[in-house]
Amino acid sequence: MKLLCALLVFVASASAVKNYAGYQVLRVVPQDMEQLQRVHDLYNLLEDTVDFWKEPTKVNRPVDIMIGPNLAEDVKIELSRRGLDFSIFVEDVQTNIDNERCTDCVNTKAGFDYTVYHTSDEISQWVTDFANEQPLVTEITIGESYEKRLIKAVKISSGGSKRVIYIQGGIHAREWISPATMMYMANQLATTYDTDPEVKLMVDMYDWYIVPSLNVDGYAYTWSNDRMWRKNRQPNDGSFCVGTDLNRNYPYEWGGTGASPNKCSDTYFGATPLSGPEVFVVHNWLQQFSGNMALFIDFHNYGQLWLYPWGYTGNRNTPQPDKTDQDTLAKAATAALEAQFRTSYFVGMSGPDMYPASGASEDYGYGTLGVKYSYVVELRDEGRYGFNIPESMIENSGIETFEALKVLGTDPLN
């Protein structure tokens, strides 16, 4: 079969934008443990050749596979050969990309538009402008990316010495709804402090540090070259394949299950822990808050999941003394979120309930930084749009996620 002997060929162009016309997303829902194992076997065979948008995790949990037209027939034959039913969940990925942004819309709001997607340069400028315009906001420069872009954060504080809440977005470049939601929530924190008693309590109780876009190089690349790019843009020695999966590059349980040593894989874990410059500089910067951080959240999409450690193992019985408290608080937060637009979220353990991923952020927050309430959140949606959430959904994503943040930010988080 062509599928089994296909060579991975990487062609990069400084000017060409990759076109996803004819790319489909297949959805497989394993019905029992035997089928789940067959999907796992297929994943192990294909993970470096096709893009698994959702990896195999549990019985009755969807597995989403993006395939190009050159491999579509072979993958479908292979699924059928293994007795795995599938549906075509996204007929044409390029159509979703084309419909993601509202090119004919006119911004009738004064100032920065929080309901559209913004480039990496625009986000960077927003941090500066936001800090200049809002008295509670300070611009923070964490460090530089591989391509020497500044990685910026906003600090939102009413003054004094307080415990810290840290949230970040955009560690995976193609997940555009994440930076957009981070900026929306930052704006709500800063601009409703005087009018919303809950927000005042949040800002008076904690110092908030928000990184809208951690993977600034990868994010810029999704605008210029490849909308579906995931990793950073750091070259790999001895390989033509570029990039490290920054969310497999954290030092806690680095290099284990759910992370790949293959430099061409989307889950390549990097040469060493913290070898990704973006993770390295944020790790160094976060050390100043050692013992004083109340909450750590890394926002992704998609799947509508609110997850807590451990992520490095699928073993639910691995000792984790705070999971009951983490679960209770997450369920309270997602209940507030769901009350807005009935967006349903699953709450659970990252590894056992989604899939094991070693060297990931939520384990780093909990295991390395010692933050009791450390979460990874998969924002909208459940797969209809996947990574290409239309701009029309940005505002609702911001509104509902901020309601969850209100629950967390008004809690003592002991």
N, C-alpha and C positions, 0 to 999 in steps of 0.2 A: 504493500500500500504506500501511496505517496505520503500519507500522513505519518507513517512510522519512520520514514527515511528523509523527511523534509529537513533541509538545513535552514537554520535561522540566519537570515540575511538582513543586515542593518544598512540602510541607505539614509544618509542625513543630507539635508540641503539647508543652507543658511537662509534661503528665501522661500522655499516651497512650504505650503501648509498641507499636512497630511489630510487626505480626503477619505472619509469613512463611508462613501457610497457603496451600497451592497453588503456592508457589514451587518450581521444580524446578532441578536442575543437570544440564545436558546435557554429555556428554563426546564430543568429536570427536578422532579420532586421524588426522592427515594421513598418507597412505601414501607420498607422493612430493613432490617440490619444487613441482609444479604445485598439488597440493592444499594444501600449506602456504601458498602465495601466496594462494590463495582464502580461506583462514582469516584470513590477515593483512588482506586487503581487507575481510573481514567485521568484523574487530576495529576497523579504522579507521572503519568505518561506524557501529558500535554502541557503542564504548567509553564514550560519555557517556550511553547510554540503558540498557544492561544491565551487569551486574557480571561481568567476567571473573575468575573465581577463579584460573585458570591461563591465562596469555596464550600465544599461539602462539610456539613457540621452534624446534623441530626436527622433522624427519620422525620419525614414530613416537612423539613425545612428546605426551601428552594435553593437550588444551585443554578447560578446564571453564568453562561459562557458566551463571550463575544467571539465570533468567528468571522474571518474575512472570506470573500467570495472564492478565493483560491483553495480554501480548506473546508468550505461548508459541506460539500458532498461527502467528503471523507469522514468528517466528524459525525455527521448524521448517520452514516453507515455504521460507524463504530459504536454509536449509542444503541442503534437497533440490534447490532450483533451481540451486545451485552444485555439485551432485554430491558433497556431503559427507555421508557416513554419520554417524549419531550414535546414542548410547544415552542413556537416562535414568539418570544415575548416582546422583542423589539424588531420590527420588520426591517428598518433601515436606520442605523445609528446616525448617519449624516443628516437625516431629516430631523432627528431630535436636536442635533447640534445647531442646525439652521433655525429651528424654532425656539431655541433657548433664549435668545435675546430679541427684544422687541425693537426692531430697527426703525419702525415708524412712530414709536411713542414719543411724545413731547413732555418734557419735565415741566410741570406747572408749579413746582415747589421751589421756594427760594433756597439757595445754597446747595450743599451736597445732597445728591439723590441717593437715599438708602434703599431704594427699591430696584436698582439696576446693578449689574456686575461692573466692576472696575478693574482696570489693569494694575499691574504691580506698581508702576510709577504713581498711578493715581492713589492707590492705597497708602503708599509712603508719604505722599503729599498730604493726604487726609490726616495722618497722625500729627504732622506739624501744624496744619491749620486748626485742627480740633483742639490741640493743646493751647494754641494762641487765642482761641475764641472762648474757651470754657474755663472758668476760674478753678474748678475742681480737678482739672486735667493737667498732667505733666507728660511731656514727650520723653521716652526712654529709648536709648539705643543699646541694644543687647550685644551686638557684634556684627560681623560681616559674614556673608555667604561665600560659597566657593568662587562665584563670579564677582565678588566684592560689592554686592548690594548690601545695604544696611537692613538688618533685621530689627524692626522697631516694635515697641509696646507703648501702650498708654497706661499711665497710673491715674486712677481716680480715687481721690482721698479728700476728706474734710479736715485733715490735719491730725497731729498727735501721733503717738506710737501705738499701732494696732497690729493684730494678726493679719495675715496675708491670704488673699484668695487669688489663685493664678489660673487663668484659662487661656487656651491657645487654639488656633484654627489653622487650617491650610497646611498640615504636615504632608498630606498627599496632594500633589499639585492639581489634579483634575477635579477635586471636590470643591467646586466654586461656591456652593451654598454655605460652606463653613466660614470663610472670611467675610462673606456678606452678612451672615448672622452675627458674627463677632462685632462688626462695626455697628450694626443696628442696636445690639444690646448695650454696647459702650455708650452710644448716644442717649439711650434711655436712662442709663445710670446718671449721666452727667447733667441732662437737661430737665429731668423731673424730680431732682433732689428737693427742690423748694415746694413742690406741689403734691408729691405722693409720699405719705408717711412711711410706707414700706420701703421705698427707695432711700429715704433719709436714714432709716434705721440700718439698711444695708451698708451705706457709705460711712455712717458714723461708727458702725461696729467693726468694719474691715477696711483694709487698703486693698484695692482691686488692681491687678495687673493683667492686662489683656493684650495678647499677641494676635493680631488678626490673621497674619500670614507668615508662618514660620519658614516654609519652603519657598522662599521668594524667587529663586532661580527657576525652579520647576514650574511655579505658577506663571512666570513670565513666558516660559516656553510653551505653555498650553495656549497662550494667546498668539504667539508668533509662528509656531511650527506644528504642534501636535496636541490637539484638545484633550486627548485621552492619556497624556503623559502622567506618570504617578510619582516617580522617584525625584531625587535632586539631580543636579547636572554635573556632578563630579566625575571626571574620567576614572576608569579602573585600569590599573597597571596590567599589562599583558592581555588586554581585551579591547575589542572595538566597541563593546557595549558600555554605555554610559549610565552612571547613576547608582545610588544606594537608596534602599527603602529606609528612610529616616525613622520610621516607626518599627524597625527591627534592629536599630543601631544603638539603642539605650543599653547601659551596662548591666542591668539586672537580668540575669539568666540569658545573657546574650548567646546567640549561636545555636539554639536548640530547636525544638519542634516549631514548625510553622514559619521558619525563616530559611532562606536558601543560600548555599555557598556559591551558586551559579551566578556569575556577574551579569548574565543576560536576563536573569529572572526579575520580575517585578517585586519580588520579596527578598532580593539580595541583601544580606545583613551587614555588608561592609567588610573592609579588611580587618578591622579591629573594633571593639566597642568604642563609641564616640569618634569614629573615623570620619563621619559626616560633619563638616565644619559647622553646619547649622545646629546640630544636636550638641556638639562640643561647646559652642559658645553659650547656648542657653543653659546647659548643665553647669558651667562655671558661674554664670550669672545667678542662678537659683541658689547657689550655696550660701549666699548672704542671708537667706531666709530660713536657714537650718533651724528646726525646732519651733518655728514661728508660723508655719503654713497650715491653714485650716482646711483648705480645699484645693484640689488639683483636678482640672477637667481638660481633656483633649477632645475637641469636636471634629467629627468626620461626617461623611455621608457615603452610602445610604443604608437603610434598613430599619430605621426607627427603633433603635436599641439603646438602652441605658445600662452600661455594664461596669462591673467592679472586679477587682483581682480575685483569683489569679487568672492571668491570661496565658502564661507560659505552659500550662498543663491542662489537659482535658480531664484530669482526675478531680472530681468534685470533693473528695475526702482529703485532699492536701491541706494541712493545717493552715487556717486563716482565721484568726480570732475575732476579726471585726466584721465579718460578712453579714451577720444579722443586722447590725446597726447600719451598715452601708446599704443593705437591701431595703430596710424600712424607710430611710431618708430618700432613696431613689424612687421608691413607689409613691411617696408623698409628692415629690417633685413632678413626676410624670402624670400624676392625677391632676395637678394644677395645669400642666401643659395640655392634657387631653380635654380638659373642660372648655378650652377656647374654641377649637374647631373639630373636636372629636378625632384628633390624630392619635392613633393607638400606638403606644410604645411597649416593648417587652423589656422587663427588668430581670437581670440575672448575672451570673458569673461569666466573665469574658471568655475564658478558655473552654469550660464545659458547655456553655450555652451558645457561643458563637463558633469559634474555632481557636485552637491553641496558636499563639503567636509569641514566640520568645523575643526578648529585647524590645518590648513595646512600652508605651508611655504610661499606661495605668499601673503596671507593675513597678516601673521606675518611680512613679510618684509615691506609691505605697511602700515598696521594699527598699528603695535607696533614700528617698527624701523623708520617709517616715510620716507621710500625710495619711491620716486615717481615712478620710473621705477622698479617695482617688478614683476617678471614673474616666471611661472612654464612652463617648456618646456618638451614635450614628444617627444623623438627622434625616429629614425626608429624603426620598419617599420609600416605598417598599418594592420599587423596581420598575414602575411604569416609565419613569424617566431616568432612573438610575443616577448617574453622575451629571446628567444634563437637565437639572431642575429649571423649569422656565422662570424667567424674572418675575412673572406674575405671582409666584409663590414665595418670593423673598420676604415680603412684609409679614405674611402670616407665619412663616418660619421664625422670624424675629420676635413677633408678638408672643407666640406660644412658648418658645424656648425661654424668653425672659420671665414668663410666669413661673416656669420651673426654677429659674435662677432666684426668683424672689423667695421661694420656699427655702432654698439652700442658704441664701444670704441673710435671712432673718433668724436663722437657727444659731445657737451658740456653738454648734459643731464641736462638742467635747469628745 
